[in-house]
Amino acid sequence: MQIISFNVLLRYYEETYKTNSKYLKRFPIEEERVEETIDFLLKLCKSGAIICLQECSKQFMNTMRKKSAEDYTFYSEIVDNNPEENLITLIPKRYGKFVKVDTESKLDGIASGILVLSNSRCVIANCHLVPQKYCKRDVDVLGAVNEEFACSLPTIVAGDFNAMYDKVSKVFGEKFNVPFFCNTYHRTQLDYILISKNSNYDFYKKTVAYNDFSDHNLIKLEVCKYT
Protein backbone atom coordinates (compact mmCIF):
# COMPACT_ATOMS: atom_id res chain seq x y z
CA MET A 1 0.00 0.00 0.00
CA GLN A 2 1.19 3.50 -0.83
CA ILE A 3 0.35 6.70 1.06
CA ILE A 4 1.04 10.15 -0.37
CA SER A 5 0.89 13.58 1.24
CA PHE A 6 1.37 16.80 -0.70
CA ASN A 7 0.73 20.48 0.01
CA VAL A 8 0.04 21.59 -3.55
CA LEU A 9 0.29 25.35 -2.76
CA LEU A 10 -2.67 27.68 -2.85
CA ARG A 11 -1.86 30.35 -5.41
CA TYR A 12 -3.53 33.06 -3.34
CA TYR A 13 -0.86 32.69 -0.64
CA GLU A 14 1.96 33.15 -3.14
CA GLU A 15 0.30 36.15 -4.76
CA THR A 16 -0.29 37.74 -1.35
CA TYR A 17 2.92 36.98 0.53
CA LYS A 18 5.55 36.07 -2.10
CA THR A 19 5.03 38.29 -5.10
CA ASN A 20 8.45 37.32 -6.47
CA SER A 21 7.57 33.63 -6.32
CA LYS A 22 9.31 31.37 -8.82
CA TYR A 23 6.14 29.29 -9.08
CA LEU A 24 4.11 32.28 -10.21
CA LYS A 25 6.78 33.17 -12.76
CA ARG A 26 6.94 29.66 -14.14
CA PHE A 27 3.15 29.30 -14.27
CA PRO A 28 1.53 32.67 -15.01
CA ILE A 29 -1.56 30.69 -16.01
CA GLU A 30 -2.86 28.78 -13.00
CA GLU A 31 -4.75 26.24 -15.09
CA GLU A 32 -1.44 24.99 -16.50
CA ARG A 33 0.09 24.58 -13.04
CA VAL A 34 -2.99 22.67 -11.84
CA GLU A 35 -2.91 20.32 -14.84
CA GLU A 36 0.83 19.61 -14.54
CA THR A 37 0.64 19.12 -10.77
CA ILE A 38 -2.16 16.58 -11.05
CA ASP A 39 -0.45 14.72 -13.90
CA PHE A 40 2.78 14.59 -11.88
CA LEU A 41 0.88 13.32 -8.85
CA LEU A 42 -1.15 10.61 -10.57
CA LYS A 43 1.89 9.37 -12.48
CA LEU A 44 3.59 8.60 -9.14
CA CYS A 45 0.77 6.33 -8.02
CA LYS A 46 -0.27 4.36 -11.08
CA SER A 47 -0.94 1.28 -8.97
CA GLY A 48 -3.20 3.28 -6.66
CA ALA A 49 -2.40 5.11 -3.43
CA ILE A 50 -4.13 6.83 -0.54
CA ILE A 51 -3.57 10.50 -1.42
CA CYS A 52 -3.83 13.37 1.09
CA LEU A 53 -3.62 16.89 -0.38
CA GLN A 54 -3.56 20.29 1.31
CA GLU A 55 -4.10 23.88 0.07
CA CYS A 56 -6.27 22.80 -2.85
CA SER A 57 -8.06 25.56 -4.72
CA LYS A 58 -11.57 25.11 -6.05
CA GLN A 59 -10.10 24.89 -9.55
CA PHE A 60 -7.64 22.21 -8.45
CA MET A 61 -10.40 20.29 -6.70
CA ASN A 62 -12.71 20.26 -9.72
CA THR A 63 -9.93 19.16 -12.08
CA MET A 64 -8.69 16.45 -9.72
CA ARG A 65 -12.22 15.13 -9.23
CA LYS A 66 -12.60 14.61 -12.98
CA LYS A 67 -9.16 13.09 -13.56
CA SER A 68 -9.36 10.66 -10.64
CA ALA A 69 -12.98 9.57 -11.00
CA GLU A 70 -12.29 6.22 -12.65
CA ASP A 71 -9.98 4.82 -9.96
CA TYR A 72 -10.58 6.83 -6.77
CA THR A 73 -13.31 7.80 -4.35
CA PHE A 74 -13.06 11.55 -3.78
CA TYR A 75 -13.46 13.22 -0.37
CA SER A 76 -12.97 16.90 0.44
CA GLU A 77 -13.31 19.42 3.25
CA ILE A 78 -13.52 23.20 3.02
CA VAL A 79 -10.91 25.00 5.14
CA ASP A 80 -12.02 27.82 7.47
CA ASN A 81 -15.35 28.22 5.63
CA ASN A 82 -13.44 29.33 2.54
CA PRO A 83 -14.50 27.34 -0.56
CA GLU A 84 -11.32 28.50 -2.30
CA GLU A 85 -9.17 26.36 0.03
CA ASN A 86 -9.80 22.66 0.50
CA LEU A 87 -8.35 19.42 1.77
CA ILE A 88 -8.67 16.47 -0.59
CA THR A 89 -8.32 12.78 0.23
CA LEU A 90 -8.42 10.22 -2.57
CA ILE A 91 -8.87 6.55 -1.72
CA PRO A 92 -8.62 3.76 -4.31
CA LYS A 93 -12.06 2.29 -4.96
CA ARG A 94 -10.82 -1.20 -4.12
CA TYR A 95 -10.57 -0.14 -0.45
CA GLY A 96 -14.33 0.41 -0.27
CA LYS A 97 -16.35 3.30 1.10
CA PHE A 98 -15.35 5.56 4.00
CA VAL A 99 -17.43 8.01 6.02
CA LYS A 100 -16.46 11.42 7.36
CA VAL A 101 -15.84 11.68 11.10
CA ASP A 102 -16.56 14.91 12.98
CA THR A 103 -13.59 16.24 14.94
CA GLU A 104 -13.86 17.82 18.36
CA SER A 105 -14.46 21.58 18.54
CA LYS A 106 -11.20 21.87 20.51
CA LEU A 107 -9.39 21.66 17.17
CA ASP A 108 -11.03 24.86 15.96
CA GLY A 109 -8.40 27.50 15.42
CA ILE A 110 -5.42 25.14 15.56
CA ALA A 111 -6.10 23.11 12.44
CA SER A 112 -6.33 25.11 9.23
CA GLY A 113 -8.23 22.04 8.14
CA ILE A 114 -8.68 18.42 9.10
CA LEU A 115 -10.49 15.69 7.17
CA VAL A 116 -10.99 12.41 9.01
CA LEU A 117 -12.36 9.32 7.26
CA SER A 118 -13.15 5.93 8.74
CA ASN A 119 -14.55 2.50 7.97
CA SER A 120 -14.66 -0.69 10.02
CA ARG A 121 -10.96 -1.36 9.43
CA CYS A 122 -9.04 1.91 9.75
CA VAL A 123 -9.00 5.69 10.16
CA ILE A 124 -7.37 8.07 7.64
CA ALA A 125 -6.79 11.70 8.64
CA ASN A 126 -5.60 14.51 6.37
CA CYS A 127 -4.62 17.71 8.16
CA HIS A 128 -3.08 21.14 7.74
CA LEU A 129 -2.07 22.52 11.12
CA VAL A 130 -1.59 26.12 12.22
CA PRO A 131 2.00 26.91 13.31
CA GLN A 132 2.31 26.96 17.10
CA LYS A 133 3.64 30.54 17.05
CA TYR A 134 0.29 31.80 15.74
CA CYS A 135 -1.69 30.23 18.61
CA LYS A 136 -2.23 31.28 22.21
CA ARG A 137 0.41 30.17 24.69
CA ASP A 138 -1.98 27.82 26.49
CA VAL A 139 -2.83 25.99 23.26
CA ASP A 140 -0.79 22.90 22.39
CA VAL A 141 -1.38 22.33 18.68
CA LEU A 142 0.33 18.96 18.31
CA GLY A 143 -0.92 17.68 21.66
CA ALA A 144 -4.55 18.48 20.84
CA VAL A 145 -4.35 16.70 17.50
CA ASN A 146 -2.64 13.68 19.07
CA GLU A 147 -5.40 13.43 21.69
CA GLU A 148 -8.01 13.41 18.91
CA PHE A 149 -6.89 9.95 17.81
CA ALA A 150 -7.52 7.14 20.28
CA CYS A 151 -6.14 4.65 17.74
CA SER A 152 -8.77 2.05 18.61
CA LEU A 153 -8.48 1.23 14.90
CA PRO A 154 -5.28 1.34 12.82
CA THR A 155 -4.82 5.04 12.05
CA ILE A 156 -2.97 7.03 9.38
CA VAL A 157 -2.43 10.76 9.92
CA ALA A 158 -0.87 12.66 7.03
CA GLY A 159 -0.40 16.27 6.07
CA ASP A 160 1.39 19.55 6.66
CA PHE A 161 2.01 19.80 10.42
CA ASN A 162 3.98 23.09 10.30
CA ALA A 163 6.27 21.67 13.00
CA MET A 164 9.80 20.30 13.19
CA TYR A 165 10.50 16.58 13.31
CA ASP A 166 11.81 16.47 16.88
CA LYS A 167 8.60 18.00 18.24
CA VAL A 168 6.31 15.81 16.15
CA SER A 169 8.13 12.61 17.06
CA LYS A 170 8.09 13.55 20.77
CA VAL A 171 4.34 14.23 20.84
CA PHE A 172 3.12 11.44 18.55
CA GLY A 173 5.85 8.88 19.13
CA GLU A 174 4.06 6.90 21.83
CA LYS A 175 1.11 5.95 19.61
CA PHE A 176 2.55 6.41 16.11
CA ASN A 177 5.52 5.50 13.98
CA VAL A 178 6.95 8.82 12.74
CA PRO A 179 9.07 8.33 9.59
CA PHE A 180 11.79 10.89 8.91
CA PHE A 181 11.62 12.39 5.39
CA CYS A 182 14.24 15.13 5.83
CA ASN A 183 13.62 18.12 3.51
CA THR A 184 9.93 18.47 2.66
CA TYR A 185 9.81 22.28 2.88
CA HIS A 186 13.04 23.99 1.88
CA ARG A 187 15.62 22.55 4.32
CA THR A 188 13.35 21.16 6.98
CA GLN A 189 10.56 18.62 7.45
CA LEU A 190 7.07 19.98 7.97
CA ASP A 191 5.11 17.23 6.19
CA TYR A 192 4.40 13.82 7.71
CA ILE A 193 2.77 10.44 7.26
CA LEU A 194 2.17 8.77 10.62
CA ILE A 195 1.03 5.17 11.11
CA SER A 196 -0.33 4.00 14.45
CA LYS A 197 1.67 1.31 16.22
CA ASN A 198 -1.44 -0.85 16.68
CA SER A 199 -1.66 -1.46 12.92
CA ASN A 200 -0.19 -4.51 11.24
CA TYR A 201 1.71 -2.37 8.76
CA ASP A 202 5.35 -1.36 8.66
CA PHE A 203 6.96 1.08 6.24
CA TYR A 204 9.68 -0.17 3.93
CA LYS A 205 10.30 2.69 1.49
CA LYS A 206 10.21 6.48 1.85
CA THR A 207 10.25 8.88 -1.10
CA VAL A 208 10.57 12.67 -1.30
CA ALA A 209 9.54 13.85 -4.78
CA TYR A 210 10.96 17.27 -5.61
CA ASN A 211 8.89 19.38 -8.00
CA ASP A 212 8.47 22.80 -9.63
CA PHE A 213 4.78 23.25 -8.74
CA SER A 214 4.82 23.88 -4.97
CA ASP A 215 7.09 25.11 -2.19
CA HIS A 216 6.49 21.75 -0.47
CA ASN A 217 7.79 18.43 -1.72
CA LEU A 218 5.54 15.44 -2.17
CA ILE A 219 6.19 12.59 0.28
CA LYS A 220 5.29 8.97 -0.30
CA LEU A 221 5.38 6.06 2.12
CA GLU A 222 5.16 2.46 0.96
CA VAL A 223 3.98 0.05 3.62
CA CYS A 224 3.47 -3.67 3.87
CA LYS A 225 1.84 -6.05 6.31
CA TYR A 226 4.22 -7.75 8.68
CA THR A 227 3.77 -11.17 10.19
ABEGO torsion letter per residue (X at the ends): XBBBBBBAEBAAAAAAABAABAAAAABABAAAAAAAAAAAAAAABAAEBBBBBBGBBAAAAAAAAAAAAAABBBBBBBBGGBAABBBBBBBBAAAEBBBBBBBBAAABGABABBBBBBBAABBBBBBBBBBAAABBAABBAAAAAAAABAGABBBBBBEBAGBBAAAAAAAAAAABBBBBAEBABEABBABBBBBBAABABBBABBBBBBBAABABBBBBBBBBBBX
